[in-house]
Amino acid sequence: MPHLTAASLMCLADDRALDDAPLLRLAAGGFRDMTRIAAGQPEIWLDICNENRDAIVSVLDEFADRIDQIRSIVANSDRSGLVELLSQARRARTNLPSRYVRPQDLIEVRIPIPDRKGQIASITMLAADCDVNVADIEVAHSTEGAQGVLVLVVARAEVQRFLAILAGQGYRPTTRELA
């Protein structure tokens, strides 16, 4: 199901890009993350979809219903419905199993960085040098200016050490709770 969803979204973007060629070049990190698996080999999915046809069709029906619900929420400017939906999704995503069983054991570290080569490598090397494991990474690109935000998720027990190292190198990180 995730592969089919990513493929559908990527095809939609590709169709839209026919009218607006730069569209795909400007795709943000979230879009790229969500559609990453669409780059897989199509042949692999032929047998998977055939062998699991009934289950996949059932989930696709549920997904279509969910998309209709989201469409209705947006079309009706139902802010509370949208907040409820997005909050449920956030809770569910945060609670996906990982090597860190409890989201409260993690902290999001947000580091403004200039958009130039080597910035991500420098910061991740700082993390490695001070023995801080990066559990997750995201780059939020700015559409204006030559700056972005590097978002790293690290263990709560390691965050103060990492923040001190970053500050010592001239970065201005902020933190945010995950849970």
C-alpha positions as CSV (number, residue, x, y, z in Angstrom):
1,M,0.0,0.0,0.0
2,P,2.7,2.6,0.8
3,H,4.4,1.9,-2.6
4,L,1.1,2.4,-4.4
5,T,0.3,5.6,-2.5
6,A,3.8,7.0,-3.2
7,A,3.5,6.0,-6.9
8,S,0.1,7.7,-7.2
9,L,1.3,10.9,-5.6
10,M,4.4,10.9,-7.8
11,C,2.3,10.4,-10.9
12,L,0.0,13.2,-9.9
13,A,3.0,15.5,-9.4
14,D,4.5,14.4,-12.7
15,D,1.2,15.1,-14.5
16,R,1.1,18.6,-12.9
17,A,4.7,19.2,-13.8
18,L,3.8,19.0,-17.5
19,D,2.1,22.4,-17.0
20,D,4.7,23.8,-14.6
21,A,8.1,22.3,-15.4
22,P,10.0,23.7,-12.3
23,L,7.4,22.2,-9.9
24,L,9.3,18.9,-9.3
25,R,12.6,20.7,-8.9
26,L,11.1,22.6,-6.0
27,A,9.7,19.6,-4.2
28,A,10.3,19.9,-0.5
29,G,11.8,17.4,1.8
30,G,8.5,16.1,3.0
31,F,7.3,15.3,-0.5
32,R,10.6,13.7,-1.3
33,D,10.4,11.6,1.8
34,M,6.9,10.5,1.1
35,T,7.6,9.5,-2.5
36,R,11.0,8.0,-2.0
37,I,9.7,4.4,-2.4
38,A,8.1,5.3,-5.8
39,A,11.6,5.1,-7.2
40,G,11.6,1.3,-6.7
41,Q,11.7,-1.2,-9.5
42,P,8.1,-1.6,-10.8
43,E,8.6,-5.3,-11.6
44,I,8.9,-6.2,-7.9
45,W,5.4,-5.0,-7.2
46,L,3.6,-7.0,-9.9
47,D,3.6,-10.3,-8.0
48,I,3.2,-8.6,-4.7
49,C,0.0,-6.8,-5.9
50,N,-1.2,-9.9,-7.6
51,E,-0.7,-12.2,-4.6
52,N,-2.3,-9.7,-2.2
53,R,-4.9,-8.3,-4.5
54,D,-7.9,-8.7,-2.2
55,A,-6.2,-7.2,0.8
56,I,-4.8,-4.3,-1.2
57,V,-8.1,-3.5,-2.9
58,S,-9.8,-3.5,0.6
59,V,-7.2,-1.1,2.0
60,L,-7.4,1.1,-1.2
61,D,-11.1,1.4,-0.6
62,E,-10.5,2.5,3.0
63,F,-7.9,4.9,1.8
64,A,-10.2,6.4,-0.8
65,D,-12.8,6.9,1.9
66,R,-10.2,8.6,4.1
67,I,-9.2,10.9,1.2
68,D,-12.9,11.7,0.6
69,Q,-13.1,12.6,4.3
70,I,-10.0,14.8,4.1
71,R,-11.4,16.5,1.0
72,S,-14.6,17.3,2.8
73,I,-12.8,18.7,5.8
74,V,-10.7,21.0,3.6
75,A,-13.5,22.0,1.2
76,N,-15.7,22.9,4.2
77,S,-12.9,24.8,6.0
78,D,-13.4,22.5,9.0
79,R,-10.5,23.7,11.1
80,S,-11.3,21.5,14.1
81,G,-11.8,18.5,11.9
82,L,-8.4,19.1,10.2
83,V,-6.7,19.6,13.6
84,E,-8.2,16.4,14.8
85,L,-7.1,14.5,11.7
86,L,-3.6,15.9,11.8
87,S,-3.3,15.3,15.5
88,Q,-4.3,11.7,15.1
89,A,-1.8,11.2,12.3
90,R,0.9,12.8,14.4
91,R,0.2,10.6,17.4
92,A,0.1,7.5,15.2
93,R,3.4,8.4,13.5
94,T,5.1,9.3,16.7
95,N,4.0,6.0,18.2
96,L,5.4,3.9,15.4
97,P,7.9,1.4,16.8
98,S,11.5,2.3,16.7
99,R,14.7,1.5,18.5
100,Y,13.6,4.2,21.0
101,V,10.5,2.8,22.4
102,R,9.3,6.0,24.0
103,P,9.0,9.2,22.1
104,Q,9.6,11.1,25.4
105,D,13.2,9.7,25.3
106,L,13.9,11.8,22.1
107,I,14.3,15.5,21.4
108,E,14.1,17.3,18.1
109,V,17.1,19.6,17.6
110,R,16.5,22.3,14.9
111,I,19.6,24.0,13.5
112,P,19.4,26.9,11.0
113,I,22.0,26.4,8.4
114,P,23.1,28.2,5.2
115,D,22.2,26.3,2.0
116,R,25.7,25.4,0.9
117,K,27.7,22.2,0.5
118,G,29.1,20.4,3.5
119,Q,26.7,21.9,6.2
120,I,24.9,18.7,6.9
121,A,28.1,16.7,6.9
122,S,29.7,19.1,9.3
123,I,26.9,18.9,11.8
124,T,26.5,15.1,11.6
125,M,30.2,14.8,12.1
126,L,30.0,17.0,15.2
127,A,27.3,14.6,16.5
128,A,29.5,11.6,15.8
129,D,32.5,13.3,17.3
130,C,30.6,13.8,20.6
131,D,29.1,10.3,20.5
132,V,25.5,11.5,19.8
133,N,23.4,9.2,17.7
134,V,21.1,10.8,15.2
135,A,17.8,8.8,15.3
136,D,16.2,10.8,12.5
137,I,17.2,13.6,10.1
138,E,15.2,16.0,7.9
139,V,16.1,19.1,6.0
140,A,13.5,21.8,5.8
141,H,14.5,24.0,2.8
142,S,13.5,27.6,2.7
143,T,11.8,28.8,-0.4
144,E,13.2,32.3,0.3
145,G,16.8,33.0,0.7
146,A,19.7,30.6,1.0
147,Q,19.0,29.0,4.3
148,G,17.2,26.0,5.7
149,V,16.8,24.1,8.9
150,L,18.4,20.8,9.7
151,V,16.2,18.8,12.0
152,L,17.9,16.0,14.0
153,V,16.2,13.8,16.5
154,V,18.5,12.7,19.2
155,A,18.2,10.9,22.6
156,R,17.2,13.2,25.5
157,A,20.2,12.0,27.4
158,E,22.6,13.2,24.7
159,V,21.0,16.5,23.8
160,Q,22.7,18.9,26.2
161,R,26.2,17.7,25.2
162,F,25.2,18.1,21.5
163,L,23.7,21.6,22.0
164,A,26.9,22.7,23.8
165,I,29.1,21.4,20.9
166,L,26.8,23.1,18.3
167,A,26.8,26.4,20.2
168,G,30.6,26.2,20.5
169,Q,30.8,26.0,16.7
170,G,28.6,29.1,16.2
171,Y,25.3,27.3,15.5
172,R,22.1,28.5,17.2
173,P,20.1,25.3,17.7
174,T,16.6,25.1,19.3
175,T,14.9,22.1,20.7
176,R,11.3,20.8,20.6
177,E,9.7,17.9,22.4
178,L,8.4,15.0,20.4
179,A,5.9,13.7,22.9
